[in-house]
Amino acid sequence: MIHTRFCLLSLLVVSLGGLAGCSSPVDKLDEQISDALENDNTIDVAEADALRVFVSQESKTLGDDKKTAALLTPDGKIDESALMAYIKRNRTYRKLAKDGKTPTVSLSGAVSASKPLRLKVYLEASGSMFPYDAPGGNGAFKRTLNDVLTEFDAVNPGQGKLFVVNTEINDLGLSLPQFFKQRDIFTVAKTKGKTSSTDFEGIFSNILQNTSGDDLSILVSDLIYSDPSLAGMSAQKTLDAASSLLTTVFNPYASTHSMLVIKLKSDFDGTYYSWNNAKKKYTGERPYYLCLIGRNETMQRLYQDQTYQTIRRFDQLPGYADSWFFGRDAKAVTPFYSILVNDPARKGRFKRSDEEVRSHAKAIHGLENIQPDVTDKSLTIPIAVDLSALRLPTSLLTDPSQYIVDGKDNFKVTAVQAYSGANGTTHKLLLTTEKPARGERTATIRLLRQFPPRWIASTNTTNDASPDANSTFGIQNLLQGVERAYNPNNQTEYFTLIINLE
């Protein structure tokens, strides 16, 4: 296990006149690497994550030092190949290698598919959450938790762990069967920690830090930010603080971990606490959220492994309303795509470029001998693309208005259809123009990246004095902080596809 060594600034001047001082961030990074290697001759997934977190936290200093500057790309991200090279230059690594004990380094965090995912559920126990499982309610809140827990328990029996979160994180102390038997699932949770407020900064930090390997963590919360230390501040200042805190929390993990936020609704019967702790009796539906957090490869297994096909049907959970995914994936930025030259949806005539034929390129990105349809002079080019890594709602992926096309032909994406093709392609785009251009040119297709999505914007409120069935105080601000961590350069598109025409 990696730990950071701290030192105290010596107040004594040594006999030679030198002054003992704290190690620099570069020295501390070297110490972390050495500590990990000396422990078991290995840097495992959790230890690699700890290195990334440290590099991110000390990015300014490390970026200015010649020894470590290469660890960070110009846009501030960690260069994985440079990190591996740096580890191999470490004195402990070189000594072990020289002694014939070359260490094992697992930066990629590959997870064995044979190991089932381990579920950790963090249930927020604050005054604003207790009315979701009131005796007179319809039970949707409890049914949702039971469904999630039961499905995971069927895959990995007896391994689910339950925690309570508010101002701190505590073990719930109940097995799954005991939890299922609770008439009010908050009966025991109410006795853990301080239920007057919720420390989201500490909760998310703890969950991210302790989610590694095969872990899948789920935070169950209404995501209403309330911090006693901000008492007396305006609603806007409180929300700005929440947004900044979440950016800081997620920054070190944005390249290794992903989060899916699911909005659900359930009956609520009890006292509602507004952002400034004002109380109001409310009976009716209220939104709450499941935040699923895991390493990127773990989330990929959740979405793609057949073992979890029933679990990932989140839209079938009681009270499901919508969802949004936060993550980084190279496949999302540079998805595989290829023109379908023989697809029935094509209009007009064209063939694959001779250059691509000669090079035996895997995908078709270039066309030549292009002729419009003889009937209406239009041109339609079908393109298969793999959008699986985006994890975006189907309603967004299949909305043609979300795609922008630049080029002389004035193409438009007229349809986006589900499609199962070669090389993992998941969708088919129909690129259409009524007046094709001539000569050599390109068509550039971009999928717009816009935050917040409509459902988050419509859910958000900055005045929750009168609670209702749809609104959550500051949800947009809170999640905007997460978005900034995953999209620090404010990219306006998810990807760019280029088609060459002549």
C-alpha positions in Angstrom: 0.0 0.0 0.0 1.4 3.4 -0.9 1.7 6.0 1.7 3.1 9.5 1.6 5.9 10.3 3.9 5.8 13.6 5.7 8.7 15.3 7.4 9.0 18.1 10.0 11.1 21.1 9.2 14.0 20.8 11.6 14.6 23.7 13.9 18.1 22.7 14.6 21.1 23.9 12.6 23.3 21.0 12.1 27.0 21.2 12.9 27.9 21.7 9.2 25.6 24.7 9.0 23.0 22.9 6.9 19.3 23.1 7.6 17.1 20.0 7.3 13.9 20.6 5.2 10.9 18.8 3.9 11.2 16.8 0.7 10.1 18.3 -2.5 7.1 16.9 -4.5 9.6 15.2 -6.9 11.3 13.5 -3.9 7.9 12.5 -2.5 6.9 11.0 -5.8 10.1 9.0 -5.9 9.4 7.9 -2.3 5.9 6.7 -3.2 7.2 4.6 -6.1 10.0 3.1 -3.9 7.6 2.4 -1.1 5.3 0.5 -3.4 8.1 -1.5 -5.0 9.8 -2.4 -1.8 6.5 -3.6 -0.3 5.9 -6.5 -2.8 8.0 -5.8 -5.9 4.8 -4.6 -7.6 2.9 -1.4 -8.4 -0.7 -2.6 -8.6 -3.9 -0.8 -9.8 -4.6 1.0 -6.5 -0.9 2.1 -6.1 -0.9 3.4 -9.7 -4.0 5.4 -9.0 -2.3 6.9 -5.9 0.6 7.9 -8.1 -1.8 9.6 -10.5 -3.6 11.4 -7.7 -0.3 12.7 -6.3 0.9 13.9 -9.8 -2.4 15.7 -10.4 -2.3 17.3 -7.0 1.3 18.5 -7.5 1.0 19.2 -11.2 2.2 22.8 -11.0 5.4 22.0 -9.2 6.1 18.8 -11.1 5.3 20.4 -14.4 8.0 23.1 -13.7 10.7 20.6 -12.8 12.8 19.2 -15.7 12.9 15.8 -14.1 9.1 15.4 -14.0 7.8 17.8 -16.6 7.3 15.1 -19.2 4.7 13.4 -16.9 2.2 16.1 -17.9 0.9 16.8 -21.4 0.4 20.5 -22.5 -3.2 20.3 -21.5 -2.4 19.1 -18.0 -3.2 15.4 -18.4 -1.0 12.6 -17.2 1.1 11.0 -19.9 0.8 7.3 -19.1 3.9 6.3 -21.2 6.0 9.0 -19.5 4.8 7.8 -16.1 5.8 4.2 -16.9 9.2 5.5 -18.1 9.6 7.5 -14.9 8.9 4.5 -12.7 11.5 2.4 -14.6 14.1 5.2 -13.9 13.3 5.0 -10.2 16.4 3.9 -8.1 14.5 1.0 -6.4 13.1 -0.2 -9.7 16.6 -0.3 -11.3 18.1 -2.0 -8.3 15.4 -4.7 -8.3 15.8 -5.2 -12.1 19.6 -5.4 -11.8 19.1 -8.2 -9.1 16.9 -10.1 -11.5 13.7 -9.1 -9.8 12.2 -6.9 -12.4 9.0 -5.4 -10.8 5.5 -5.8 -12.2 3.8 -2.5 -13.0 0.0 -2.4 -13.7 -0.8 1.1 -14.8 -3.6 0.1 -17.1 -5.6 -1.5 -14.3 -6.8 -4.4 -16.4 -9.4 -6.3 -14.5 -9.8 -10.0 -14.8 -13.2 -10.8 -16.4 -13.4 -13.9 -14.2 -13.7 -11.8 -11.0 -17.3 -10.6 -10.4 -17.8 -6.9 -9.6 -17.9 -6.1 -5.9 -20.7 -3.8 -4.9 -20.4 -1.1 -2.2 -23.5 0.9 -1.5 -23.3 4.2 0.4 -26.7 5.3 1.7 -27.0 9.0 2.7 -28.5 9.2 6.1 -29.6 12.8 6.6 -32.9 14.3 7.7 -33.8 15.1 4.1 -33.5 11.4 3.1 -35.6 9.7 5.8 -39.1 10.6 4.3 -38.3 8.5 1.2 -39.1 5.3 3.1 -42.0 6.6 5.1 -44.6 4.1 6.2 -47.4 5.6 4.0 -45.3 5.7 0.8 -45.5 3.5 -2.3 -42.2 1.8 -1.5 -40.5 2.7 -4.8 -37.3 3.9 -3.0 -36.9 0.6 -1.1 -37.8 -1.5 -4.2 -35.1 0.3 -6.2 -32.4 -0.5 -3.6 -33.6 -4.0 -3.2 -33.6 -4.6 -7.0 -30.0 -3.3 -7.3 -28.7 -5.2 -4.4 -30.5 -8.4 -5.3 -29.2 -8.4 -8.9 -25.6 -7.9 -7.8 -26.0 -10.5 -5.0 -27.1 -13.0 -7.6 -23.8 -12.5 -9.5 -21.5 -12.3 -6.4 -23.4 -13.7 -3.4 -22.7 -12.3 0.0 -20.1 -9.8 -1.1 -22.2 -6.6 -1.1 -21.2 -4.0 1.5 -23.4 -1.3 3.0 -22.3 2.0 4.3 -23.9 5.1 5.8 -22.8 8.6 4.8 -23.5 12.1 6.1 -20.8 14.1 7.8 -18.8 10.8 7.9 -18.8 7.3 6.5 -19.7 4.3 8.6 -20.4 0.6 8.1 -24.1 0.1 8.3 -23.5 -3.1 10.2 -26.2 -5.1 8.4 -26.0 -8.1 6.0 -28.1 -7.9 2.9 -30.8 -10.3 4.3 -31.0 -8.1 7.5 -31.2 -5.0 5.4 -34.1 -6.4 3.3 -36.1 -7.2 6.4 -35.9 -3.6 7.7 -39.4 -2.1 7.7 -37.7 1.3 7.5 -34.3 1.1 5.9 -33.2 4.2 7.8 -33.8 2.7 11.2 -30.2 1.7 11.7 -28.8 4.3 9.4 -30.2 7.1 11.6 -27.9 6.0 14.4 -24.7 6.5 12.3 -22.9 9.9 12.1 -24.5 13.3 12.3 -27.7 13.4 10.3 -28.0 17.2 10.2 -25.9 17.7 7.0 -23.9 15.9 4.3 -20.3 16.4 3.5 -20.2 15.7 -0.2 -16.6 16.7 -0.6 -15.5 14.1 2.0 -18.0 11.5 0.7 -17.0 11.6 -2.9 -13.3 11.8 -2.0 -13.6 8.7 0.2 -15.6 6.8 -2.4 -13.2 7.6 -5.2 -10.1 6.7 -3.1 -11.6 3.4 -2.0 -13.0 2.3 -5.4 -10.4 0.2 -7.2 -10.1 -3.1 -9.1 -13.4 -4.8 -9.3 -15.3 -2.4 -7.0 -18.5 -0.7 -8.1 -19.6 2.0 -5.6 -23.1 3.4 -5.5 -24.0 6.6 -3.6 -27.7 6.9 -2.9 -28.5 10.5 -2.2 -30.8 13.4 -2.9 -27.7 15.4 -3.9 -28.9 18.5 -2.1 -25.8 20.4 -1.0 -25.9 21.7 2.6 -22.7 22.7 4.4 -23.0 24.2 7.9 -19.7 26.0 7.4 -21.3 28.1 4.7 -24.2 29.3 6.9 -25.1 32.9 6.2 -23.9 32.8 2.6 -26.3 33.4 -0.3 -27.7 30.5 -2.3 -25.5 31.4 -5.3 -22.3 31.5 -3.2 -23.2 28.2 -1.7 -23.7 26.6 -5.1 -20.5 28.1 -6.5 -18.6 26.6 -3.5 -20.2 23.2 -4.2 -19.2 23.3 -7.8 -15.6 24.2 -7.1 -15.3 21.5 -4.5 -16.5 18.8 -6.8 -14.1 19.9 -9.5 -11.2 19.6 -7.0 -12.4 16.2 -5.8 -12.8 14.6 -9.2 -9.7 16.2 -10.9 -7.2 13.5 -9.8 -9.5 10.7 -10.8 -10.9 11.9 -14.1 -8.6 9.8 -16.2 -9.1 6.6 -14.2 -12.6 6.6 -12.9 -16.1 7.2 -14.4 -19.5 8.1 -12.8 -23.0 7.4 -14.0 -25.7 9.6 -12.3 -29.2 8.2 -12.4 -32.2 10.3 -11.5 -35.2 8.5 -10.0 -38.4 9.5 -8.2 -40.1 8.1 -5.2 -42.8 9.0 -2.7 -41.7 11.4 0.0 -43.7 12.0 3.2 -42.2 14.1 5.9 -40.1 17.2 6.5 -38.2 18.7 3.6 -35.0 20.7 4.6 -34.1 23.4 2.1 -30.6 24.5 1.3 -30.5 26.9 4.3 -32.0 24.3 6.6 -35.6 25.7 6.6 -38.2 23.1 7.3 -41.4 22.4 5.3 -43.9 19.6 5.4 -44.1 17.9 2.0 -46.0 14.9 0.7 -45.6 13.7 -2.9 -43.0 12.6 -5.3 -39.4 13.8 -4.9 -36.3 13.0 -7.0 -33.2 11.2 -5.7 -30.1 9.8 -7.4 -27.9 6.8 -7.7 -24.2 7.8 -8.5 -22.4 4.7 -9.8 -18.6 5.1 -9.6 -16.0 2.7 -10.8 -12.7 2.5 -12.6 -13.0 2.9 -16.4 -12.5 -0.7 -17.2 -14.9 -1.8 -14.4 -17.6 0.5 -15.9 -16.9 -1.0 -19.3 -17.5 -4.4 -17.9 -20.8 -3.3 -16.3 -21.9 -1.9 -19.7 -20.7 -4.7 -22.0 -20.3 -8.0 -20.1 -23.2 -10.3 -20.6 -23.0 -11.2 -16.9 -24.4 -7.8 -16.0 -27.0 -7.4 -18.8 -29.9 -7.4 -16.4 -28.2 -5.1 -13.9 -27.4 -2.4 -16.4 -31.1 -1.9 -17.4 -31.3 1.1 -15.2 -34.3 2.5 -17.1 -36.3 -0.4 -15.7 -35.7 0.6 -12.1 -38.8 1.8 -10.2 -39.1 5.6 -10.6 -36.4 5.9 -13.3 -36.3 9.3 -14.9 -33.0 10.0 -16.7 -29.2 9.6 -16.5 -25.9 11.2 -17.4 -22.4 9.7 -17.7 -19.1 11.3 -16.8 -15.9 9.7 -18.1 -13.0 9.8 -20.4 -12.3 7.1 -23.0 -10.0 7.2 -26.0 -12.6 5.3 -28.0 -15.2 8.0 -27.3 -12.9 10.7 -28.7 -11.7 8.7 -31.7 -14.5 6.2 -32.4 -14.1 3.7 -35.2 -16.2 4.7 -38.2 -16.5 3.5 -41.8 -18.6 4.4 -44.9 -21.1 1.7 -45.9 -20.6 1.8 -49.7 -23.2 -1.0 -50.4 -25.8 -0.2 -47.8 -29.4 0.0 -49.0 -29.8 3.4 -47.5 -27.3 5.0 -49.9 -28.5 7.4 -52.6 -26.3 8.2 -55.6 -23.2 6.4 -56.8 -19.7 6.3 -55.3 -16.9 3.9 -54.7 -14.1 3.5 -52.2 -11.0 5.6 -53.0 -8.3 3.8 -54.9 -5.7 4.9 -52.3 -7.6 3.2 -49.5 -8.0 0.0 -51.6 -4.3 -0.1 -52.3 -3.4 0.5 -48.6 -5.9 -2.2 -47.4 -7.2 0.3 -44.9 -9.5 -1.3 -42.3 -12.1 1.5 -42.5 -13.5 3.4 -45.5 -13.1 7.2 -45.0 -12.7 8.2 -48.6 -14.9 8.1 -51.7 -14.4 8.9 -55.4 -16.4 8.9 -58.6 -19.3 10.4 -56.7 -22.5 10.9 -58.7 -25.9 12.1 -57.3 -29.1 10.2 -57.5 -30.5 10.3 -61.0 -34.0 11.1 -59.8 -33.7 14.0 -57.4 -29.9 14.8 -57.7 -29.4 14.2 -53.9 -26.7 12.2 -52.2 -26.9 10.0 -49.1 -23.8 8.4 -47.6 -24.4 5.9 -44.8 -21.7 5.8 -42.1 -21.3 3.1 -39.4 -19.8 4.3 -36.2 -19.0 2.8 -32.8 -20.6 5.1 -30.1 -20.5 2.5 -27.3 -17.8 4.3 -25.3 -19.9 7.5 -25.0 -22.5 6.0 -22.6 -24.9 8.8 -23.6 -28.7 8.4 -23.5 -30.2 6.9 -26.6 -32.4 9.9 -27.0 -29.3 12.1 -27.5 -27.2 9.7 -29.7 -30.1 9.2 -32.1 -31.1 12.9 -32.3 -29.8 14.2 -35.7 -29.9 17.8 -34.5 -27.0 17.0 -32.1 -24.7 16.4 -35.1 -23.1 19.3 -37.0 -21.6 18.8 -40.5 -19.1 21.3 -42.1 -18.1 21.2 -45.8 -19.0 22.5 -49.3 -21.7 19.9 -49.8 -24.0 21.3 -47.0 -24.5 17.8 -45.7 -26.9 17.2 -42.8 -27.2 14.2 -40.6 -30.8 13.2 -41.4 -31.1 10.1 -39.3 -29.2 8.1 -36.7 -30.2 4.5 -36.4 -29.2 1.6 -34.1 -26.9 -0.6 -36.1 -24.8 -3.7 -35.2 -22.0 -4.0 -37.7 -18.3 -5.0 -38.0 -15.6 -3.7 -35.7 -18.2 -3.0 -32.9 -20.1 -0.3 -34.8 -23.4 0.5 -32.9 -25.0 3.2 -35.0 -25.5 4.3 -38.6 -25.5 7.9 -39.6 -27.2 9.0 -42.8 -25.3 11.9 -44.3 -27.5 13.7 -46.9 -27.3 16.7 -49.2 -29.7 17.9 -51.9 -26.9 19.6 -54.0 -23.6 17.7 -53.9 -20.4 19.8 -54.6 -17.7 18.9 -57.0 -13.9 18.3 -56.8 -11.8 17.3 -53.8 -13.3 18.3 -50.5 -14.1 17.0 -47.0 -17.2 16.6 -44.8 -16.5 17.0 -41.1 -19.1 15.5 -38.7 -19.1 16.5 -35.0 -21.3 15.3 -32.2 -22.0 18.4 -30.0 -20.9 18.2 -26.4 -23.3 20.4 -24.3 -23.7 20.6 -20.6 -26.0 20.6 -18.9 -28.3 18.2 -20.7 -31.9 19.2 -20.8 -33.0 17.0 -17.9 -30.4 18.4 -15.5 -31.2 22.0 -16.5 -35.0 21.4 -16.0 -34.4 19.6 -12.7 -32.2 22.4 -11.3 -33.5 25.1 -8.9 -31.8 27.8 -6.9 -34.8 28.3 -4.7 -36.2 25.3 -2.9 -38.4 27.0 -0.4 -41.4 25.2 -2.0 -40.3 21.6 -2.9 -41.9 19.9 -5.8 -41.9 16.5 -7.6 -39.1 17.4 -10.1 -36.6 19.9 -8.7 -33.3 19.5 -6.9 -31.6 22.5 -5.4 -28.3 23.2 -7.2 -28.0 19.9 -9.0 -26.7 21.7 -12.1 -24.0 23.5 -10.2 -22.9 20.4 -8.3 -22.6 18.3 -11.5 -21.1 21.2 -13.4 -18.2 20.8 -11.1 -17.8 17.2 -12.1 -18.1 18.1 -15.8 -15.3 20.6 -15.4 -13.0 17.8 -14.1 -13.8 15.6 -17.0 -13.8 18.3 -19.6 -11.2 20.8 -18.4 -10.6 22.4 -21.8 -14.4 22.9 -22.4 -14.5 20.9 -25.6 -17.6 21.6 -27.6 -17.8 18.2 -29.3 -17.4 14.6 -28.3 -15.6 13.6 -31.5 -14.9 14.6 -35.1 -15.3 12.3 -38.1 -13.7 13.3 -41.5 -14.9 12.0 -44.8 -12.8 12.7 -47.9 -14.7 13.2 -51.2 -13.7 13.7 -54.8 
